[in-house]
Amino acid sequence: MEALAARLSQLDTQVEGAIRVVMFHDTLMRRRVDLPALVRASAGLAECVAGIRLHSTGRTIRFAPDGGSVSGSSASVSSSAPIALDDEEIGTVWLERPGPPSPLDEALLDRLAIAAAGVVEKYGPARTTMADPTGLIRARLALTAWRLRRSGGPGVRRRH
């Protein structure tokens, strides 16, 4: 990956930066970091405050670029991205950058959201429809009922 980044840097510095963001977050995921470590590292890379909020718990984690925890509300969000798991939004990640966004903010937030979803899926708390057994049962029953109505199966009257 390093060789690819070096070759691409000759073509476009933005591409090299994006690849380095991907490599950075891939390394964090391989090291199985928790959410606070993920946000702390991302804040350092972005050189601004980074945050995450999970809808299921309402928990907010924010870190400054120097690695210190930040308390209070995140009033100055400059850019954000949803965290998705099983095609459901389970939270949000954001940057609090004073001034204009960096050209790599979008890539950084995208990778942070993917990494956060991986952490939540592996270690919890993940509450999505797909993770809820009753939700899966309801979805299966609805699909079965739809198939029976469509095929005119036993005991099902077709609507005219």
RANOR-V43150 format. One record per helix or strand of 2 or more residues. SS is the DSSP state (H for helix, E for strand). FROM is the first residue (numbers start at 1). LEN is the number of residues. Records with the same first field share a line. If there is no record, write none. Layout:
SS = FROM-LEN  FROM-LEN
This chain:
H = 2-10  13-18  35-12  105-19  133-19
E = 49-6  60-4  79-7  88-9
